[in-house]
């Protein structure tokens, strides 16, 4: 064996990081879906263990889920290792403490607040009605468009605006229910799921825009490090912001929560698994978006909502009505079209120019 061959083998060993990127990306998608499914299932288990939607402990469950996320982030900083790439059969990355300043932490408060509000609103929404809540959350582009247009002065194409009306129409149709006596249709839905689902969507939109503003600052991005650090810090801030809200709203029931946490296995398992899977599936979603781009991620996210809805229908034993099936199909379908329509029309517009050249 010649010296050139030996050098090449040594270099290959240094650069080998496990499975090929294509295989890893496929597995990241799989575990993103699986993580989201398990989050929804165990979020329901945790809420049921705490007395359900009328138990008065939803904010506490939501906050403690973020507490699990915080403990996980602190452990990663302690061992200086992030194991998330093991999901793609690749070696873990180093997880160094971010070199943030006090000014950086203050600048991150809006992102942390929006993250906390989006998460807690989502827990209230899905706790009220896991199926209809998924349909409402599928309408996220509507609230995102409103927030970005009004508060961040971003304009939408006419094609995208048209899709928004169809998304709203789909959610509205899913809210219809036929009266067995008269046969007439009327609106019937869980108001808590609708209100908190819309709030969750709105705060998620604010979070995305505020986060983009931060990451556009190159100096901030350099100090904070990679995306994993940024996500971990956001979850820690979200937990710290949620604690005062939990104390203000449910402090009288906290002794009851601690008793349930010590005795109720559904709450113990549900809280731990839902908190951990919430962190992991969101981190995997961030990684896939970074690797594939927003359009592919939007398509995948649309498919994920369908899978989660079908799975939660089986878990809860509550079948979707015909109106919910049709309405959710319309809403989710137009979310997919909304995600890709500008790219499709853009490509068509470019085609004549290429022929002319």
C-alpha positions, 0 to 999 in steps of 0.5 A, a space after each residue: 500500500 503506497 503512502 498516497 493511499 494511506 493519506 487518503 484513507 486517513 482523510 476519509 476517516 477524519 471526514 466520515 460522520 456516519 450515514 450519508 446526508 441523503 439517508 440522514 435527511 430521510 430519517 430526520 423527516 421520519 423522526 420529525 413525524 414520529 416525534 410530532 405524533 408522540 407529542 400529540 398523544 402524550 400531551 393528551 395523556 399529560 392533560 388527562 392525568 392532570 384532570 383534563 381540559 376542565 382540571 384547571 391545570 393546563 397552563 401548569 402542564 404547558 409550563 412543565 413541558 417547557 421545564 423538561 425542554 429546559 432540563 434537556 438543554 442544560 444537560 446538553 450544555 453540561 456534556 457539551 454534546 447534542 445527540 439529535 443527529 443520532 436520529 439520522 445515524 450520524 455522529 453528534 455535534 458539539 454543543 458549546 455554551 453560547 457567548 451571548 451578552 446581556 444585550 443579546 438576552 434582552 433582544 431575545 425576550 420577544 422571541 422567548 415570549 412568543 415561543 412561550 405564548 405559542 406553545 401554551 396556546 397550542 396546549 390549550 387548543 389541543 387539550 380542548 379538542 385534539 382533532 378540531 385543534 389540528 384543523 385550526 392550527 392548519 390555518 396558520 398561514 392566515 394568521 401569519 399573513 395578517 401578522 407579517 402584513 400589518 406588523 412587518 409590512 410584508 406584502 403577499 401575491 394575489 395568488 396567495 391571498 386567494 388561497 387564504 380565503 380557501 383556507 378560512 373556508 375549509 376551517 369554517 366548513 369543518 365547523 359545520 354540523 348537521 342537526 339530526 332533527 331538522 337536517 339544517 347545518 349550523 356552526 358547532 365547534 369548541 370555542 376554546 380550541 378555535 380561540 387558542 388555536 388562532 392565538 397559537 398561530 399568531 404568536 408562531 408568526 410573530 416568533 418566526 419574524 422576530 427570530 429572523 430579525 435576530 439571525 439577520 444580525 451577523 454579530 449576534 449569530 456569531 456569538 450565539 453559535 449554531 441553530 441548536 444553541 439558538 433553539 435551546 436558548 429560546 426554550 429556556 427563555 420560554 420556560 422562564 417567561 411561562 413560570 410567572 404566568 403559571 403562578 398568576 393563573 394556577 398557583 392555588 392548584 399547584 399543591 394538587 398538581 404536585 400530588 398528581 405528579 407524585 401519584 398519577 402515572 399518566 401525568 408522569 409519563 405524559 409530561 416527560 415524553 411530551 416535553 422531550 418530544 416537543 423539543 426533539 421534533 421542533 429541532 428536527 423540523 428546524 434541521 430539515 427546513 435548513 437542509 431542504 428549504 421552506 417550500 419542501 418543509 411546508 409540503 412535509 408539514 402539510 402531510 404531517 398534519 394529515 398523518 397526525 389528525 388520522 393518528 389522533 382520531 384513532 387514539 381518541 376514538 373520536 371519528 372525524 365527521 364528514 364535514 371535518 374530513 372535507 373541511 380539513 381536506 380543503 384547508 390543508 390542501 390550500 395550505 400546500 398550494 399556498 406554500 408553493 404557488 409563488 414558486 410555480 407561477 415564478 417558474 412559468 414566468 421565467 420560461 418565455 424569457 429562456 426561450 427568447 434567449 
